[in-house]
């Protein structure tokens, strides 16, 4: 692993929390569209199929709240100065990647 100073790790931690927060937000928005699409595209004349389409749409419609809550948590962690935790996660990931690379080589 290359030498990285503490300031760079803090910046990487902040960037990681931001990126994950935006990804979670995007997944929440995508889930809303997927829920509507699943419901709309599965509708047919058959009553049983319509019930299935509604259940599928409702099931997918439960996901956005989870993704939005996760995004809020990640943005709050950054706001509260928990980038050190993100730094620790980055270091662990780099260690695991290096171990995996050595096993493959």
Wavefront OBJ file of the C-alpha trace (Angstrom):
o trace
v 0.000 0.000 0.000
v 1.330 3.419 -0.863
v 1.943 6.060 1.769
v -1.064 8.301 2.280
v -0.991 11.156 4.770
v -3.788 11.814 7.266
v -5.220 14.784 5.334
v -5.585 12.646 2.214
v -7.357 9.941 4.220
v -9.752 12.501 5.690
v -10.534 13.795 2.212
v -11.018 10.245 0.973
v -13.297 9.520 3.936
v -15.400 12.597 3.189
v -15.517 11.731 -0.501
v -16.538 8.170 0.277
v -19.371 9.248 2.576
v -20.560 11.728 -0.047
v -20.380 9.200 -2.860
v -22.225 6.526 -0.888
v -24.872 9.059 0.141
v -25.469 10.067 -3.464
v -25.543 6.444 -4.589
v -28.165 5.643 -1.934
v -30.228 8.653 -3.034
v -30.000 7.560 -6.654
v -31.043 4.038 -5.735
v -34.047 5.435 -3.872
v -35.161 7.453 -6.888
v -34.540 4.511 -9.187
v -36.621 2.273 -6.925
v -39.578 4.633 -7.226
v -39.372 4.457 -11.014
v -38.878 0.670 -10.905
v -41.938 0.266 -8.693
v -44.124 2.210 -11.108
v -42.634 0.398 -14.104
v -43.137 -3.038 -12.526
v -46.737 -2.264 -11.697
v -47.510 -0.702 -15.069
v -45.792 -3.237 -17.327
v -47.188 -6.302 -15.557
v -50.820 -5.163 -15.742
v -53.028 -7.248 -18.013
v -56.687 -8.103 -18.420
v -56.316 -11.038 -16.027
v -57.347 -10.211 -12.454
v -54.807 -12.606 -10.931
v -51.983 -11.092 -12.960
v -53.074 -7.601 -11.909
v -52.926 -8.649 -8.257
v -49.418 -9.978 -8.837
v -48.420 -6.720 -10.559
v -49.723 -4.714 -7.609
v -47.830 -6.860 -5.101
v -44.625 -6.552 -7.113
v -45.027 -2.775 -7.348
v -45.705 -2.511 -3.616
v -42.725 -4.737 -2.785
v -40.341 -2.636 -4.858
v -42.044 0.494 -3.489
v -40.798 -0.408 -0.002
v -37.162 0.034 -1.011
v -36.914 3.830 -1.475
v -37.461 4.632 2.207
v -34.558 2.383 3.145
v -32.246 3.946 0.579
v -33.257 7.494 1.544
v -32.749 6.731 5.249
v -29.315 5.313 4.460
v -28.449 8.447 2.462
v -29.503 10.686 5.354
v -27.388 8.655 7.777
v -24.340 8.858 5.513
v -24.696 12.621 5.002
v -25.179 13.127 8.762
v -22.087 11.038 9.516
v -20.063 13.327 7.272
v -21.644 16.405 8.820
v -20.862 15.147 12.329
v -17.208 14.518 11.449
v -17.186 10.738 11.277
v -14.844 10.650 8.315
v -12.389 8.809 10.575
v -14.743 5.824 10.471
v -14.789 6.025 6.688
v -10.985 6.198 6.732
v -10.851 3.036 8.813
v -13.147 1.298 6.335
v -10.982 2.452 3.409
v -7.861 1.070 5.099
v -9.577 -2.264 5.763
v -10.773 -2.461 2.164
v -7.285 -1.720 0.845
v -5.838 -4.399 3.115
v -8.385 -6.966 1.948
v -7.820 -6.046 -1.711
v -4.055 -6.394 -1.264
v -4.501 -9.780 0.454
v -6.786 -10.948 -2.329
v -4.348 -9.732 -5.000
v -1.478 -11.589 -3.363
v -3.525 -14.812 -3.221
v -4.335 -14.561 -6.932
v -0.707 -13.879 -7.893
l 1 2 3 4 5 6 7 8 9 10 11 12 13 14 15 16 17 18 19 20 21 22 23 24 25 26 27 28 29 30 31 32 33 34 35 36 37 38 39 40 41 42 43 44 45 46 47 48 49 50 51 52 53 54 55 56 57 58 59 60 61 62 63 64 65 66 67 68 69 70 71 72 73 74 75 76 77 78 79 80 81 82 83 84 85 86 87 88 89 90 91 92 93 94 95 96 97 98 99 100 101 102 103 104 105
